[in-house]
Every structure is written in structure tokens, then in C-alpha cells.
Amino acid sequence: MGIKNAMTVDVEDYFQVSAFEPYIARDQWDNLPHRVDRNTHIILDLFTGHGIKATFFTLGWVAERYPELVKRIVADGHELACHGYGHIRVTEQTPGQFRADVAKTKSLLEDIGGVRVKGYRAASYSINASNLWALDILQDEGFLYSSSIYPVKHDLYGMPDAPRFMYSPLAGHPDFKEIPITTLRFGQKNLPCGGGGFFRFYPYAVSKWAFQRVNSDEQQAGIFYFHPWEIDPGQPRQHGLAAKTRFRHYLNLQRMESRIKQLLTDFDWDTTAKVFL
């Protein structure tokens, strides 16, 4: 195997995705069937079977309800990281609200997991040119890195002019890193190839080719992400969704687990901290 890449999982349930915010009220979350515990255990079993370690960016909301899941993540040798408490996008928070959210969640995860939490990922990659103050707060709260900026143009997120590979975004704090989701430069645009809906949309061969280009041609480590709900085609279907939202969420869920298995075989993986720090 050649360059190691970072495998990451955003631990959230199907009803917590940002695209469902107009359809599912937060105060209804506890009344809905929960699938995140079951699905994340399936992923942990999958990783164990392939002998790889990964980073689990975990919601505080999930950790409170499923502390044994958090303990297994740590016991299995994976990296426990922060995804905020309740999947509120940074673009919807004031600096004070953001600081309170990340501090609360970091402390909660560390208390349950018994390990230091070094990394943070914003809900829906919602750190961009308009709120880079969030990175200063993360550094101040004791995080060593963020993986919250996606250097693509997208209708819901993205900062297309951001660096494509790990960099130090804070003057005076060179040890704090931003680790952007992997893209491939294609013409004048960055082609997203780091997971999520794009991974389900493209044929697997396209994603494999793009990651190989990043590793072999650019000699850079990549970072890949997916969600537990993406391997769960049996999740409760939501009704009344906009056509674009429905397409993005449910596309190729039945193929996702087999594609992940292939990805684990085709590339070399480790935690974000071990690959990049």
C-alpha cells in the first residue's frame, strides 16, 4: 500500500441532516425511530473486519443517548472527535453560541470516552469565508484541527477558493490545522471526491480514479467521509420532501455498504490524527 488516507464517519441519525430541517422539528427527534446506534455498530464491525482505524465525528446529542457506542469507538482504537451537539450549522450561530456548543460537546465526549478530543467537523461543512472566526474559537477551546471546509461550489455549503489540502489557517497558531475534504482539480473546478452524496452519485470507478490521482499524481493524503444513515436503505422514509432533497438523500443507499467495503480494500486508511498530525 502507498499513502495512507483518513477515513471518517459523521455520527448522526437520518432525521438530523441539514436538508431535513424544514420537515422535521428538533423537538420531535426523540419521538422518531433511532437508527444511528445500530448503523454505527455495523460500521465498527466492518472496520474491525478490514483492520482499519477511523475518526468518528460524533454529535453530543447522540453521545448522551448512546454512551456505550462512544465507549466502543474508543475501545476499538478509533479516534473520537466532535461534530457539535445538535447538528446546528455554524452559519446559524453567533460566536458566543458556537463557543458554548463546541465546549459543551468536547467536554461531554471526553467525559464519556475518557480520551482527549482533538478534532472538530462543522455540521454540513458550514465554516466558510463568512465565519472564519469559528476557527479561532476552536483553537482557543483546545482543538488541534478542524475538518470543516469543503473547497467546492455547492448550493448548501462550500468555499471553492480554499486550499485543497491541509493548511494552517490561523496566523500565530501554526500548529492548528484545517483539513479540507478531498477534491480533485479538474479544469477550473474542484471535483468533490471525498465521500457523502457525491460518492453515492458517481460510479465507484470514478471515485476510485479520483482518489488514486490525489495519492499518486499529487502525492497527497486524502480524507473521506460518510454517515451511518447512508448504509441504511431500510431507514424510515420521509414524505413531502422537495425533489432535490429526496434525490440526494436516498440515492443509491442500497449500494453504499458494498462500495465502502471496496474502498476499504482499494486504499490504505487510518485516523485523521494519525494521518495528518
C-alpha positions as CSV (number, residue, x, y, z in Angstrom):
1,M,0.0,0.0,0.0
2,G,1.1,3.6,-0.6
3,I,-0.1,6.8,1.0
4,K,-2.5,6.4,4.0
5,N,-5.8,8.3,3.8
6,A,-8.1,9.3,6.6
7,M,-11.4,7.5,7.0
8,T,-14.1,9.5,8.8
9,V,-17.7,8.9,9.9
10,D,-20.1,11.7,10.8
11,V,-22.1,10.1,13.6
12,E,-25.6,11.5,13.2
13,D,-29.1,10.0,12.5
14,Y,-31.1,10.2,9.3
15,F,-33.5,12.8,10.8
16,Q,-30.7,15.1,11.8
17,V,-29.4,16.0,8.3
18,S,-29.5,19.7,7.5
19,A,-31.7,19.1,4.4
20,F,-34.5,17.7,6.6
21,E,-34.6,20.8,8.9
22,P,-37.7,22.3,7.1
23,Y,-39.5,19.0,7.5
24,I,-38.6,17.5,10.9
25,A,-38.7,19.7,14.1
26,R,-35.8,19.2,16.5
27,D,-38.3,18.7,19.4
28,Q,-39.5,15.6,17.6
29,W,-36.1,13.9,17.3
30,D,-36.7,11.7,20.5
31,N,-40.1,10.6,19.1
32,L,-38.7,9.2,15.9
33,P,-37.2,5.7,15.4
34,H,-33.4,5.9,16.1
35,R,-31.1,4.1,13.8
36,V,-27.7,5.6,14.5
37,D,-26.7,3.2,17.2
38,R,-27.4,0.1,15.1
39,N,-25.8,1.6,12.0
40,T,-22.7,2.8,13.7
41,H,-22.1,-0.7,15.2
42,I,-22.4,-2.2,11.8
43,I,-19.7,0.3,10.6
44,L,-17.5,-0.6,13.6
45,D,-17.8,-4.3,12.8
46,L,-16.9,-3.5,9.1
47,F,-13.8,-1.6,10.1
48,T,-12.8,-4.4,12.5
49,G,-13.1,-6.9,9.7
50,H,-10.9,-4.9,7.5
51,G,-8.4,-4.0,10.2
52,I,-8.7,-0.2,9.8
53,K,-9.0,2.7,12.2
54,A,-11.1,5.7,11.6
55,T,-12.2,9.0,13.1
56,F,-15.8,9.3,14.3
57,F,-17.0,12.9,14.4
58,T,-19.9,12.4,16.9
59,L,-22.8,14.6,17.8
60,G,-23.2,15.3,21.5
61,W,-26.9,14.5,21.2
62,V,-26.0,11.0,20.1
63,A,-23.3,10.6,22.7
64,E,-25.7,11.4,25.5
65,R,-28.2,8.8,24.4
66,Y,-25.8,6.1,23.4
67,P,-22.7,6.4,25.7
68,E,-21.8,2.7,25.1
69,L,-21.4,3.4,21.4
70,V,-18.9,6.2,22.2
71,K,-17.1,3.8,24.6
72,R,-16.9,1.2,21.9
73,I,-15.5,3.7,19.4
74,V,-12.6,4.4,21.8
75,A,-12.2,0.8,22.9
76,D,-11.9,-0.3,19.3
77,G,-8.9,2.1,18.8
78,H,-10.7,4.7,16.7
79,E,-10.4,8.5,17.1
80,L,-13.3,10.2,18.9
81,A,-13.9,13.7,17.5
82,C,-16.5,16.4,17.8
83,H,-19.4,17.2,15.4
84,G,-21.1,19.7,17.7
85,Y,-24.0,19.0,19.9
86,G,-27.2,19.1,17.8
87,H,-26.1,19.5,14.2
88,I,-26.7,23.2,14.1
89,R,-24.8,24.8,11.2
90,V,-22.1,27.3,12.2
91,T,-23.8,29.8,9.8
92,E,-26.8,29.8,12.1
93,Q,-24.8,30.5,15.3
94,T,-23.3,33.6,16.9
95,P,-19.7,33.3,18.1
96,G,-20.9,33.0,21.7
97,Q,-23.4,30.3,20.8
98,F,-20.7,28.4,18.8
99,R,-18.2,28.6,21.6
100,A,-20.8,27.2,24.1
101,D,-21.8,24.4,21.7
102,V,-18.3,23.2,21.0
103,A,-17.1,23.5,24.6
104,K,-20.1,21.6,25.9
105,T,-19.8,18.8,23.3
106,K,-16.0,18.4,23.7
107,S,-16.4,18.1,27.4
108,L,-19.2,15.6,27.1
109,L,-17.4,13.4,24.6
110,E,-14.2,13.5,26.7
111,D,-16.1,12.5,29.9
112,I,-17.8,9.5,28.2
113,G,-14.8,8.4,26.1
114,G,-12.1,9.1,28.5
115,V,-9.8,10.5,25.8
116,R,-8.8,13.9,24.5
117,V,-10.9,15.2,21.6
118,K,-8.6,16.8,19.1
119,G,-10.7,17.3,16.1
120,Y,-13.9,19.1,15.0
121,R,-16.1,19.0,12.0
122,A,-18.9,21.5,11.4
123,A,-22.4,20.4,10.5
124,S,-22.8,20.4,6.8
125,Y,-19.3,21.9,6.3
126,S,-20.7,25.2,7.4
127,I,-17.4,27.1,8.1
128,N,-16.7,29.3,5.1
129,A,-15.4,32.8,4.2
130,S,-18.2,34.4,6.2
131,N,-17.4,32.9,9.6
132,L,-13.7,32.1,9.8
133,W,-13.9,33.4,13.4
134,A,-15.0,29.8,14.3
135,L,-11.5,28.5,13.7
136,D,-10.1,30.9,16.3
137,I,-12.7,29.7,18.8
138,L,-11.8,26.0,18.1
139,Q,-8.2,26.7,18.7
140,D,-8.9,28.6,21.8
141,E,-11.1,25.7,23.1
142,G,-8.3,23.2,22.8
143,F,-8.9,21.6,19.4
144,L,-5.9,20.7,17.3
145,Y,-7.7,20.6,13.9
146,S,-10.8,21.3,12.0
147,S,-12.2,19.4,9.0
148,S,-15.0,21.8,8.3
149,I,-14.2,23.5,5.0
150,Y,-15.1,21.9,1.7
151,P,-13.3,23.6,-1.2
152,V,-16.2,23.2,-3.7
153,K,-19.1,25.2,-5.0
154,H,-22.4,23.8,-3.7
155,D,-25.8,25.3,-3.0
156,L,-25.7,24.3,0.7
157,Y,-22.0,24.8,1.6
158,G,-18.5,25.2,0.2
159,M,-15.6,27.6,0.0
160,P,-14.3,26.9,-3.5
161,D,-11.2,29.2,-3.2
162,A,-10.0,27.5,0.0
163,P,-6.8,25.4,-0.2
164,R,-7.4,21.8,-1.3
165,F,-5.0,20.2,1.2
166,M,-4.2,20.6,4.9
167,Y,-3.1,24.1,5.9
168,S,-2.6,26.4,8.9
169,P,-5.5,28.9,8.8
170,L,-4.6,30.9,11.9
171,A,-1.8,33.5,12.0
172,G,0.1,33.0,15.2
173,H,-1.1,29.4,15.7
174,P,0.7,27.3,13.0
175,D,0.0,24.0,14.9
176,F,-3.8,24.4,14.4
177,K,-4.8,22.8,11.1
178,E,-7.7,22.8,8.7
179,I,-8.1,19.5,6.8
180,P,-10.4,20.1,3.9
181,I,-12.4,17.2,2.4
182,T,-10.6,15.8,-0.6
183,T,-11.2,17.2,-4.1
184,L,-9.6,16.6,-7.5
185,R,-8.7,19.7,-9.6
186,F,-10.4,19.2,-12.9
187,G,-10.1,22.1,-15.3
188,Q,-11.0,25.2,-13.5
189,K,-13.1,23.5,-10.8
190,N,-12.6,21.2,-7.8
191,L,-14.3,17.8,-8.3
192,P,-15.6,16.5,-5.0
193,C,-14.3,13.0,-4.3
194,G,-14.2,12.8,-0.5
195,G,-17.5,10.9,0.1
196,G,-21.1,11.6,1.1
197,G,-23.7,12.1,-1.6
198,F,-21.1,12.6,-4.3
199,F,-19.7,9.1,-3.6
200,R,-23.2,7.7,-4.0
201,F,-23.9,9.6,-7.2
202,Y,-20.7,8.8,-9.2
203,P,-20.0,5.3,-10.3
204,Y,-17.5,3.8,-7.9
205,A,-14.8,3.7,-10.6
206,V,-14.9,7.5,-10.8
207,S,-14.3,7.9,-7.1
208,K,-11.5,5.3,-7.1
209,W,-9.8,7.0,-10.0
210,A,-10.0,10.5,-8.4
211,F,-8.6,9.2,-5.1
212,Q,-5.8,7.4,-6.9
213,R,-4.9,10.6,-8.7
214,V,-4.7,12.5,-5.5
215,N,-2.5,9.9,-3.9
216,S,-0.3,9.0,-6.9
217,D,-0.1,12.2,-9.0
218,E,-0.2,14.8,-6.3
219,Q,1.3,12.6,-3.5
220,Q,-1.2,13.9,-1.0
221,A,-3.2,12.0,1.6
222,G,-7.0,12.2,1.2
223,I,-9.8,12.4,3.7
224,F,-13.1,10.5,3.1
225,Y,-16.4,10.8,5.0
226,F,-19.8,9.1,5.2
227,H,-22.7,8.9,7.6
228,P,-24.3,5.8,9.3
229,W,-27.6,6.5,7.7
230,E,-26.0,6.1,4.3
231,I,-25.6,2.4,4.7
232,D,-29.2,2.0,5.8
233,P,-31.7,1.7,2.9
234,G,-34.3,0.5,5.4
235,Q,-34.5,3.8,7.2
236,P,-38.0,5.4,7.6
237,R,-38.8,7.3,4.5
238,Q,-39.8,10.9,4.9
239,H,-42.7,12.3,2.9
240,G,-43.3,15.7,1.3
241,L,-39.7,16.4,0.6
242,A,-38.5,18.6,-2.2
243,A,-37.5,16.5,-5.2
244,K,-33.8,17.6,-5.0
245,T,-33.7,16.7,-1.2
246,R,-35.3,13.3,-1.8
247,F,-32.9,12.5,-4.6
248,R,-29.8,13.5,-2.7
249,H,-30.7,11.7,0.5
250,Y,-32.0,8.4,-0.9
251,L,-29.8,7.9,-4.0
252,N,-28.0,4.5,-4.0
253,L,-28.3,3.8,-0.3
254,Q,-28.6,0.2,-1.2
255,R,-25.2,0.3,-2.9
256,M,-23.3,2.2,-0.2
257,E,-22.2,-0.5,2.1
258,S,-20.7,-2.6,-0.7
259,R,-18.9,0.5,-2.1
260,I,-17.4,1.2,1.3
261,K,-16.2,-2.3,1.6
262,Q,-14.5,-1.9,-1.8
263,L,-13.0,1.4,-0.8
264,L,-11.6,-0.1,2.4
265,T,-9.9,-2.8,0.2
266,D,-8.6,-0.5,-2.5
267,F,-6.9,2.1,-0.3
268,D,-4.9,2.3,3.0
269,W,-6.7,4.0,5.9
270,D,-6.1,5.4,9.4
271,T,-7.5,8.1,11.7
272,T,-7.3,11.8,10.8
273,A,-4.9,12.5,13.7
274,K,-2.5,9.8,12.7
275,V,-2.6,10.6,9.0
276,F,-2.3,14.4,9.3
277,L,-0.9,15.4,12.7
